[in-house]
Amino acid sequence: MIVVQKYGGSSVADAERIRRVARRVAATRAEGHEVVVVVSAMGDTTDEIIQLVKEITGCPPEREMDVALSTGEQVSIALLAMALNEMGEPVTCLTGAQAGILTDSSHTRAKILNVNTGRLRVELKRKNIIVVAGFQGVDRLGDITTLGRGGSDTTAVALAVALKADLCEIYTDVDGVYTTDPRLVPEARKLEAVSYEEMLELANLGAVVLHHRAVELAMEYGVPLHVRSSFNYNNGTVVKEADYLEKSHVVTGVACDMNAAKIGIFNVFDKPGIAFTLFKALADKNINVDMIIQSAMRDERNDISFTCSQADLKKALSVVESLKMNLGADGYTHDEGVAKVSIVGAGMASNPGVAATMFEALYREGINLEMISTSEIKVSCIVKDEQAANAVRALHKVFELDQG
């Protein structure tokens, strides 16, 4: 039985934590499993590298940025392999390139195209524990690439898919997936299980316990995920098919994304091709657009508003500025002082009135809704960032998510 385990940065933040991870990995191997371990950079290493880069340049070349960012994980794999070696465990550590992870050339946010498992299977045949650097790969030119923040989750799931692993365990600093962020709502409850669809929405909407691309990959290939803490041996949260879950709540969780920014473009032409021109240009710059609202037509003009991450705001504004004349826009505005608050639940599709309950709860707290978007299993609202925490608490209470 092949088990893939991923350990986040907090789990390998110092020498003692690395030794603790090594003991857990060794215990898994002692149970008779073949073990592939994916690790992130230690603690705040990635943030420290980014800060160093900012001291050098305000506009780093993305290719060179990937070279710098990838070093953190290489330190982690070497140290964990050394810790396992000290315990007498057979082990080898591999960078993303050595592990056969091939990506496209979208530096700082590359996507995995293929995993050549040749080297991995050789090491497993030798009965070695394999420790792989998360978050990174190599493109067809041989250049180092990184997968974006949280990319180690994606590395772990991709290896689990490629090796046809029986289980993929995601170890972090929390016990599992909660109904909302326990730092905002102490009454938040750990979920024993959650569907791929719900977890994907939660991840996309700001729940940082799992990266959304990892969930997408796991859902596509049916890889069961177990999210658990590296600091204890408690059961965590299992992410699996919705068919096997029984729902006691219409809403499963509340998510909050403080990394949102809003752009509004005024009086653009109301004719075919305008939306395509704008959003194709944003896509060409690798800008991920989230919520989109187009206002009602007036005098053959309308307004378009959309959200993106704060990290992409500068690039997005540059695109909008370059297209202003083509769009016929009178002008545009932006706001970084917003947050996206969302409710998620597979039961929402068959229960009318959920959105109304959400809006009433926010109204009673005096919270104005700047944008709204919906799907079968989620409702998202843009609110002022200073009101976000209050909104999360109100929604968690009104949907009684503290009750099992």
C-alpha positions as CSV (number, residue, x, y, z in Angstrom):
1,M,0.0,0.0,0.0
2,I,1.4,3.4,-1.1
3,V,0.7,6.3,1.2
4,V,1.6,9.9,0.2
5,Q,2.0,12.3,3.1
6,K,2.3,16.1,2.9
7,Y,3.7,18.2,5.7
8,G,3.2,22.0,5.7
9,G,5.7,24.6,6.7
10,S,4.6,24.8,10.3
11,S,5.1,21.1,10.6
12,V,8.8,21.3,9.7
13,A,9.5,24.8,11.1
14,D,12.5,23.7,13.2
15,A,14.8,20.8,14.0
16,E,12.5,19.3,16.7
17,R,9.4,19.4,14.5
18,I,11.4,17.8,11.6
19,R,12.4,15.0,14.0
20,R,8.7,14.6,15.0
21,V,7.7,14.3,11.3
22,A,10.5,11.8,10.8
23,R,9.1,9.6,13.6
24,R,5.6,9.7,12.1
25,V,6.9,8.8,8.7
26,A,9.0,6.0,10.1
27,A,5.9,4.7,12.0
28,T,3.9,4.7,8.8
29,R,6.6,2.6,7.1
30,A,6.8,0.3,10.1
31,E,3.1,-0.5,9.4
32,G,4.2,-2.0,6.1
33,H,3.4,0.9,3.8
34,E,5.5,2.4,1.0
35,V,5.8,6.0,1.9
36,V,6.3,9.1,-0.3
37,V,6.6,12.4,1.7
38,V,6.1,15.9,0.3
39,V,7.3,18.8,2.4
40,S,7.0,22.6,2.2
41,A,9.6,25.1,3.1
42,M,10.3,25.5,6.8
43,G,8.1,27.9,8.7
44,D,8.1,31.4,7.1
45,T,11.0,30.7,4.8
46,T,9.1,31.5,1.6
47,D,7.9,34.8,3.0
48,E,11.5,35.6,4.0
49,I,12.7,34.9,0.5
50,I,10.0,37.1,-0.9
51,Q,11.0,39.9,1.4
52,L,14.6,39.6,0.3
53,V,13.6,39.8,-3.3
54,K,11.6,43.0,-2.5
55,E,14.8,44.5,-1.1
56,I,16.5,43.9,-4.4
57,T,13.8,44.8,-6.9
58,G,10.2,45.8,-7.1
59,C,9.6,43.9,-10.3
60,P,11.5,40.6,-10.2
61,P,11.7,38.4,-13.3
62,E,9.3,35.5,-12.7
63,R,11.8,32.9,-13.9
64,E,14.4,34.0,-11.5
65,M,11.8,34.4,-8.8
66,D,11.0,30.6,-9.2
67,V,14.7,29.8,-8.8
68,A,14.8,31.7,-5.5
69,L,11.4,30.4,-4.2
70,S,12.3,26.8,-4.8
71,T,15.3,26.8,-2.5
72,G,13.1,26.6,0.7
73,E,11.7,23.2,-0.1
74,Q,15.1,21.8,-1.0
75,V,16.4,22.7,2.5
76,S,13.4,20.9,4.0
77,I,13.8,17.7,2.1
78,A,17.5,17.4,2.9
79,L,16.9,18.0,6.6
80,L,14.0,15.5,6.8
81,A,16.0,12.9,4.9
82,M,18.9,13.4,7.3
83,A,16.6,13.0,10.3
84,L,15.2,9.7,8.9
85,N,18.7,8.6,8.1
86,E,19.8,9.2,11.7
87,M,16.9,6.9,12.7
88,G,18.3,4.1,10.5
89,E,15.6,4.5,7.9
90,P,16.4,4.0,4.2
91,V,15.6,7.3,2.5
92,T,16.3,9.5,-0.5
93,C,15.3,13.1,-1.1
94,L,14.3,14.4,-4.5
95,T,13.7,17.9,-5.9
96,G,10.6,18.4,-8.1
97,A,12.6,17.9,-11.2
98,Q,14.3,14.7,-9.9
99,A,10.9,13.4,-9.0
100,G,9.8,13.8,-12.6
101,I,7.3,16.6,-12.1
102,L,6.8,18.3,-15.5
103,T,5.0,21.6,-15.6
104,D,4.1,24.3,-18.1
105,S,6.2,27.5,-18.2
106,S,3.9,29.8,-16.3
107,H,6.5,30.8,-13.7
108,T,5.3,31.4,-10.1
109,R,1.9,29.7,-10.9
110,A,2.8,26.7,-13.1
111,K,0.5,23.8,-13.7
112,I,1.6,20.1,-13.6
113,L,1.4,18.5,-17.0
114,N,2.8,15.1,-16.2
115,V,4.7,13.1,-13.5
116,N,7.3,10.7,-14.8
117,T,7.3,8.1,-12.1
118,G,10.4,6.2,-13.3
119,R,12.8,7.5,-10.6
120,L,10.1,7.2,-7.9
121,R,9.3,3.6,-8.7
122,V,13.0,2.8,-8.7
123,E,13.4,4.2,-5.1
124,L,10.3,2.4,-3.9
125,K,11.6,-0.8,-5.3
126,R,14.7,-0.2,-3.3
127,K,12.4,0.0,-0.2
128,N,13.4,3.7,0.3
129,I,11.2,6.3,1.9
130,I,11.1,9.1,-0.7
131,V,11.0,12.8,0.4
132,V,10.0,15.1,-2.4
133,A,10.2,18.9,-2.5
134,G,6.7,20.3,-2.8
135,F,5.6,23.4,-4.7
136,Q,8.0,22.9,-7.6
137,G,8.7,21.2,-10.9
138,V,10.5,21.8,-14.1
139,D,9.3,22.8,-17.6
140,R,10.3,21.4,-21.0
141,L,13.3,23.8,-21.2
142,G,14.6,22.4,-17.9
143,D,13.8,25.6,-16.0
144,I,12.7,25.4,-12.4
145,T,9.0,26.4,-11.9
146,T,6.8,26.8,-8.8
147,L,3.1,26.0,-8.5
148,G,2.0,29.1,-6.5
149,R,1.3,29.4,-2.8
150,G,-0.1,26.3,-1.3
151,G,1.3,24.3,-4.2
152,S,2.8,21.5,-2.0
153,D,-0.8,20.2,-1.6
154,T,-1.0,19.9,-5.4
155,T,2.3,18.1,-5.5
156,A,1.2,15.5,-3.0
157,V,-2.1,14.8,-4.8
158,A,-0.3,14.7,-8.2
159,L,2.1,12.1,-6.9
160,A,-0.7,10.1,-5.3
161,V,-2.5,10.1,-8.7
162,A,0.6,9.1,-10.6
163,L,1.6,6.3,-8.2
164,K,-2.0,5.1,-7.8
165,A,-1.6,5.6,-4.0
166,D,-4.2,4.2,-1.7
167,L,-4.3,7.4,0.5
168,C,-3.1,10.9,0.5
169,E,-2.7,12.5,3.9
170,I,-2.3,16.3,4.2
171,Y,-0.7,17.2,7.6
172,T,-1.0,20.8,8.8
173,D,-1.2,22.7,12.1
174,V,-4.9,22.3,12.6
175,D,-6.9,19.1,13.3
176,G,-8.9,19.2,10.0
177,V,-11.4,21.2,8.1
178,Y,-13.6,23.4,10.3
179,T,-17.0,25.0,9.8
180,T,-15.2,28.3,9.7
181,D,-11.9,29.8,10.9
182,P,-11.7,29.0,14.6
183,R,-9.7,32.2,15.1
184,L,-12.7,34.2,14.1
185,V,-15.3,31.9,15.7
186,P,-14.1,29.8,18.7
187,E,-17.3,27.7,18.4
188,A,-16.3,26.5,15.0
189,R,-16.7,22.7,14.7
190,K,-14.4,20.2,13.0
191,L,-16.0,18.3,10.2
192,E,-15.5,14.6,10.1
193,A,-16.1,14.5,6.4
194,V,-16.7,16.9,3.5
195,S,-17.4,16.4,-0.2
196,Y,-14.9,17.3,-2.9
197,E,-17.3,19.9,-4.2
198,E,-17.8,21.6,-0.9
199,M,-14.1,21.5,-0.1
200,L,-13.3,22.9,-3.5
201,E,-15.6,25.8,-2.9
202,L,-14.3,26.4,0.6
203,A,-10.7,26.3,-0.7
204,N,-11.5,28.7,-3.6
205,L,-13.3,31.1,-1.2
206,G,-10.5,31.5,1.3
207,A,-10.3,28.4,3.5
208,V,-6.5,27.9,3.5
209,V,-6.4,24.4,4.9
210,L,-6.3,22.9,1.4
211,H,-5.2,24.4,-1.9
212,H,-8.1,24.4,-4.5
213,R,-5.9,22.9,-7.3
214,A,-5.1,19.9,-5.0
215,V,-8.9,19.4,-4.4
216,E,-9.7,19.7,-8.1
217,L,-7.1,17.0,-8.9
218,A,-8.2,14.7,-6.1
219,M,-11.9,15.1,-7.2
220,E,-11.0,14.4,-10.9
221,Y,-9.2,11.1,-10.0
222,G,-11.1,10.1,-6.9
223,V,-8.1,10.3,-4.5
224,P,-9.3,10.2,-0.9
225,L,-7.7,13.0,1.2
226,H,-7.3,13.0,5.0
227,V,-6.6,16.4,6.4
228,R,-5.1,16.1,9.9
229,S,-2.7,17.7,12.4
230,S,1.0,16.8,12.5
231,F,1.0,17.8,16.2
232,N,-1.3,15.0,17.4
233,Y,-2.7,11.6,16.3
234,N,-6.4,12.7,16.2
235,N,-8.5,11.8,13.3
236,G,-8.9,14.7,10.9
237,T,-11.3,15.4,8.1
238,V,-11.8,13.1,5.2
239,V,-12.5,14.6,1.8
240,K,-14.4,12.3,-0.5
241,E,-17.4,11.8,-2.8
242,A,-20.6,13.5,-1.7
243,D,-22.6,10.2,-2.3
244,Y,-21.1,8.7,0.8
245,L,-22.0,11.6,3.1
246,E,-25.1,12.2,5.2
247,K,-25.9,15.9,5.6
248,S,-27.2,17.3,8.9
249,H,-26.8,20.9,7.8
250,V,-27.9,22.8,4.7
251,V,-24.8,24.9,5.0
252,T,-21.5,23.1,5.7
253,G,-19.2,26.0,6.3
254,V,-18.5,29.7,6.1
255,A,-15.3,31.0,4.3
256,C,-13.7,34.4,4.3
257,D,-11.1,35.7,1.8
258,M,-9.3,38.8,2.9
259,N,-7.2,38.8,-0.2
260,A,-9.8,40.2,-2.5
261,A,-9.8,43.4,-4.6
262,K,-12.6,44.9,-6.6
263,I,-12.4,46.8,-9.9
264,G,-15.3,48.7,-11.5
265,I,-15.3,50.0,-15.1
266,F,-17.8,52.7,-16.0
267,N,-20.0,53.1,-19.1
268,V,-18.4,50.6,-21.4
269,F,-20.0,49.9,-24.8
270,D,-22.9,47.5,-24.6
271,K,-22.1,45.4,-27.7
272,P,-20.8,41.9,-28.5
273,G,-17.2,41.2,-27.8
274,I,-16.6,43.8,-25.0
275,A,-16.6,41.2,-22.2
276,F,-14.4,38.9,-24.3
277,T,-11.9,41.7,-25.0
278,L,-11.6,42.5,-21.3
279,F,-11.4,39.1,-19.8
280,K,-9.3,37.5,-22.5
281,A,-6.7,40.2,-21.9
282,L,-6.8,39.5,-18.2
283,A,-6.4,35.8,-18.8
284,D,-3.4,36.4,-21.1
285,K,-1.7,38.0,-18.1
286,N,-2.5,35.0,-15.9
287,I,-4.9,37.0,-13.8
288,N,-7.6,34.9,-12.2
289,V,-10.9,36.7,-12.1
290,D,-13.5,35.7,-9.6
291,M,-16.8,37.5,-9.2
292,I,-18.2,39.4,-12.3
293,I,-21.2,41.7,-12.4
294,Q,-22.5,43.6,-15.4
295,S,-25.1,46.2,-14.7
296,A,-28.3,46.8,-16.7
297,M,-27.9,48.6,-20.0
298,R,-28.6,52.3,-20.2
299,D,-28.1,54.4,-23.4
300,E,-26.2,51.4,-24.9
301,R,-23.7,51.5,-22.1
302,N,-23.2,49.6,-18.9
303,D,-20.8,49.1,-16.0
304,I,-18.6,46.0,-15.4
305,S,-17.3,45.1,-12.0
306,F,-15.1,42.1,-11.1
307,T,-12.8,40.9,-8.3
308,C,-9.3,39.4,-8.3
309,S,-6.6,38.8,-5.7
310,Q,-4.8,41.8,-4.2
311,A,-1.6,40.3,-5.6
312,D,-3.0,40.6,-9.1
313,L,-4.6,44.1,-8.7
314,K,-1.7,46.1,-10.1
315,K,-1.5,43.9,-13.3
316,A,-5.3,44.0,-13.7
317,L,-5.4,47.8,-13.4
318,S,-2.7,48.0,-16.1
319,V,-4.8,45.8,-18.4
320,V,-7.9,47.9,-17.8
321,E,-6.0,51.1,-18.4
322,S,-4.6,49.8,-21.7
323,L,-8.1,48.8,-22.9
324,K,-10.0,51.8,-21.7
325,M,-10.5,53.3,-25.1
326,N,-11.4,50.0,-26.8
327,L,-14.0,49.4,-24.1
328,G,-15.4,52.9,-24.5
329,A,-15.1,53.4,-20.7
330,D,-15.4,56.7,-19.0
331,G,-13.1,55.6,-16.3
332,Y,-12.6,52.9,-13.6
333,T,-12.1,52.6,-9.9
334,H,-10.7,50.0,-7.5
335,D,-10.9,49.0,-3.9
336,E,-8.6,46.8,-1.9
337,G,-10.5,47.3,1.4
338,V,-12.9,44.5,0.7
339,A,-13.4,40.9,1.7
340,K,-15.3,38.0,0.2
341,V,-17.6,36.1,2.7
342,S,-19.3,32.9,1.5
343,I,-21.5,30.1,2.7
344,V,-21.0,26.6,1.2
345,G,-23.2,23.5,1.4
346,A,-24.3,20.7,-1.0
347,G,-27.7,20.9,0.7
348,M,-28.3,24.4,-0.6
349,A,-29.4,23.1,-4.0
350,S,-32.6,21.5,-2.7
351,N,-33.4,24.0,0.1
352,P,-34.9,27.3,-1.0
353,G,-34.5,30.4,1.2
354,V,-30.8,29.9,2.1
355,A,-29.6,33.1,0.4
356,A,-32.5,35.0,2.0
357,T,-31.4,33.8,5.4
358,M,-27.9,34.8,4.7
359,F,-28.8,38.3,3.5
360,E,-31.1,38.8,6.5
361,A,-28.4,37.9,9.0
362,L,-26.0,40.4,7.3
363,Y,-28.7,43.1,7.2
364,R,-29.3,42.7,10.9
365,E,-25.6,43.4,11.5
366,G,-25.7,46.5,9.3
367,I,-23.4,45.0,6.7
368,N,-23.8,46.3,3.2
369,L,-23.4,43.9,0.2
370,E,-21.3,45.3,-2.6
371,M,-21.4,42.3,-4.9
372,I,-23.2,38.9,-4.8
373,S,-22.6,35.7,-6.8
374,T,-24.2,32.3,-6.4
375,S,-23.9,28.7,-7.5
376,E,-25.7,25.5,-6.6
377,I,-23.7,25.1,-3.5
378,K,-22.4,28.5,-2.5
379,V,-23.4,32.2,-2.1
380,S,-20.6,34.8,-1.9
381,C,-20.8,38.5,-1.0
382,I,-18.2,41.3,-1.2
383,V,-18.3,43.4,2.0
384,K,-16.0,46.0,3.6
385,D,-13.0,44.2,5.1
386,E,-13.6,45.7,8.5
387,Q,-17.0,44.0,8.6
388,A,-15.8,40.6,7.4
389,A,-15.2,39.0,10.8
390,N,-18.6,40.1,12.1
391,A,-20.2,38.7,8.9
392,V,-18.6,35.3,9.5
393,R,-19.7,35.2,13.1
394,A,-23.3,36.1,12.2
395,L,-23.5,33.5,9.4
396,H,-22.0,30.8,11.5
397,K,-24.6,31.5,14.2
398,V,-27.7,31.8,12.0
399,F,-27.0,28.5,10.3
400,E,-26.2,26.8,13.7
401,L,-22.9,25.4,12.5
402,D,-21.7,25.1,16.1
403,Q,-24.2,22.2,16.5
404,G,-23.2,18.8,15.3
